Structures are given as C-alpha cells and as structure tokens.
Amino acid sequence: MPRPLEALIHLDALQHNLARARECAPDARIWAVIKANGYGHGVKRVFEGLRAADGFALLDIAEAQKLRDLDWRGPILLLEGVFDARDLEWCSRLGLWHVVHNDDQIDWLAQHKTEWPHRVFLKMNTGMNRLGFKPHAFRNAWARLSALHQVEEVSLITHFSDADSPRGIAHQAEVFHTHTADLSGERSLCNSAATLRHAHDAAIRGDWVRPGVMLYGASPDYPEHDAHHWRLQPAMTLRSKLIGIQHLQAGDTVGYGSRYTARHDLRIGVVACGYADGYPRHAPDGTPVLVDGVRVPIVGRVSMDMITVDLSAVPSAGMGSEVTLWGRGPTVQGQTTELQIDDVAQHCGTIGYELMCALSQRVPVQVIDVHHP
Ligand SMILES: *Cc1c(COP(=O)(O)O)cnc(C)c1O
C-alpha cells in the first residue's frame, strides 16, 4: 500500500469558485490566474476545472505551452510580460498576450519581426512600486506601443497593493483613472480581493478581472472574511492517516528538540505528512488538524515525513483514522467537515496562498470531479 498521504483536487470547487468570480464581476471577462503551477494544484488539473474562464493568466511560456498542448485556443496573458527579445517569438508562435511594464519590452517589440500583431496590456505603476510605468510616463509608452505595427491592441492594466486591507484601492484607482481617462483600450485592475470587495463598482471592475486565490477556495482577506463568508469552496484537500499511536505520561516529550512536554497522560497520533510534503515546518503547537473530522492540535515539531497530534478530543481515533491537513474532511454524523487552509496558514504565520503553492512533488494527486470523494 502506498503511503496514505494524498492531495485531492476538486473540480466542482474550481467551477463553483469561477462562477463566484462571475457573480462578483458580471459583465467583465475573467483571466483565471494559474501562475505557480495553478497555485500548486497543477496546470492541467486546474484547466479541467476552469475551462469556462475567458482566458488564463500566468508567468511562464512553458506553462502557456502546456495550455496550448491541452488545446486551449483562447487568450493567454503573460503577467510579467517577456523576459527577453526572443520570448516574443514564442508569443507570436503561441499567440500569447503579454504585459508591457518597461521600456526594454517596447524596444524589443519594435525590433520584433512578426506577421501576427500582438495584444499587449500596458501596466501602470499606481503605487505598488513593483512593475509598471509611472503615471507621468504612461501616456508616452501608450503612444509608442500604439504606433507599432507589431501591436494590434493596447489594453491598460494595474495592480492593487491593498485590496485586501483597510487602506483599500481608492488612491490607486484614482491615479489610474486620472491618467487613462482619454486613452482607448480595455481595462484590468482587480485581483481576487478587489474582485470580491470592489468589483460591484463598474469603474473598478473594468473589462477583465484577474482572480487567482479565490478560484482555489481560499480567502484573500482572511481573517477579516473567511472562505465561507465569500462562499468559496476549497479546491485542494490534503489528507492522510494515522500511522502510529503513542501513549505519553506526564513529563514525556514528543519529537525533535522535545518541543512539547505532556502535562498529563495523553494519546498522540502520528500522521504521515511532513515538511517534505509541503506542510509548513514552522507550524507551532496548536496548529489545527482534523482527525476523523474532529479538530485537534499539533504537538511537537513537524518533521520531514511526520507530524504528531494530541488525540484527547477524539478518543475513538486509532491506527488508520483519517486525517485532514486542510480542505474537505470526512462526513461525520451527516455533517461535512472542513479545515480552511487559511486557518492553518494563520497559525503558521503565513497565508493560504503559500501553503497551496508549496505542495510538494512527492504527494500523489487525485482529481475528483464530483462532490464528496
Ligand atoms: C497573482 C496575480 C493576480 C492574482 O492575485 P490573487 O490575489 O491570487 O487573486 C492578479 N494580478 C496579477 C498581476 C498577479 O500577479
């Protein structure tokens, strides 16, 4: 029997979450953001669940090639644009749309020989200060691009730094609108947080929204709002089993470095999942795990292949009991159980995004296309 750890990818959840993005931005088109191997879920697998998107946004030409190999003929957008002049040949060959965020990329386009003029998204730096032209330089870049015979259409894009938090988007949206008011072209502004929180405003919604993490069922503004609040469903379940039980007496310790000391007699469950599987090594004591659908705390350090949990809350648990590290749990007394990836992430001082992206290669993945595996 293989090691009992596995990841499940729920296609119905991907479909549902995509429909939620449409509800939030009804007349906009959707770039399903599938960078980082579909946020750790696998490009091919998420493609199955997200085919109803209007386009796919990602970073690597290799990932774009995968989509074309899967026979996706629709739009693909390179969110960081091309990294050198030769990438433009791939854009021509694969019909990729690309972000243009600096002058080099315009120079390369101007030199590029192609029969197929490109669709580009010109990026304005409205305050994030990572990629993009400063507002005062934007018009000039737009004019340069628009004049190139290599360019078919110029769209306008920006990215929000605080869509998930109190600072919000108004200051950046204002800069964007002020400096683009008289420029033609489609607009794209919203990531997941802005799609969920601000896309009811047509000026913010624009022509294309760019949801990422919400499609995978995590909340972009946890803990202010969780996935239930946004009516999102987890697209990934990481589950395993108990492969060992230990009985501790007061004073006994668990695992490397003896981080945890039992204060009274205690049953410990040993779970087949560790940091080599992508589980965060820095998970502190108290990080939640479900055993047979019951929430229990991690005790002791996460090791490469195992974690240890306190079974006090679930005395019936034993060898082979089902363990949910995150995602959908088993049905218990007619109730479906769930452990939100954002909840686990928060205990570990990170965000759901990082945990899902870190799922390791060695974890076998099963695609589930109906509700309830
Ligand atoms: C990653 C990314 C997104 C999606 O962000 P989420 O927070 O996952 O929705 C949107 N736009 C750009 C430019 C990105 O890099």
The ligand as a MOL file (V3000), in Angstrom:
LIG
                    3D

  0  0  0     0  0            999 V3000
M  V30 BEGIN CTAB
M  V30 COUNTS 15 15 0 0 0
M  V30 BEGIN ATOM
M  V30 1 C -1.0580 36.8380 -8.9300 0
M  V30 2 C -1.7110 37.9860 -9.5920 0
M  V30 3 C -3.1050 38.1220 -9.5660 0
M  V30 4 C -3.9960 37.2050 -8.7570 0
M  V30 5 O -3.8720 37.5480 -7.3910 0
M  V30 6 P -4.8070 36.8580 -6.2830 0
M  V30 7 O -4.5470 37.6260 -5.0570 0
M  V30 8 O -4.3410 35.4310 -6.1800 0
M  V30 9 O -6.1800 36.9480 -6.7980 0
M  V30 10 C -3.6700 39.1470 -10.2860 0
M  V30 11 N -2.9080 40.0180 -10.9930 0
M  V30 12 C -1.5690 39.9110 -11.0250 0
M  V30 13 C -0.7820 40.9070 -11.8130 0
M  V30 14 C -0.9260 38.9130 -10.3240 0
M  V30 15 O 0.4100 38.8320 -10.3500 0
M  V30 END ATOM
M  V30 BEGIN BOND
M  V30 1 1 1 2
M  V30 2 1 2 3
M  V30 3 2 2 14
M  V30 4 1 3 4
M  V30 5 2 3 10
M  V30 6 1 4 5
M  V30 7 1 5 6
M  V30 8 2 6 7
M  V30 9 1 6 8
M  V30 10 1 6 9
M  V30 11 1 10 11
M  V30 12 2 11 12
M  V30 13 1 12 13
M  V30 14 1 12 14
M  V30 15 1 14 15
M  V30 END BOND
M  V30 END CTAB
M  END
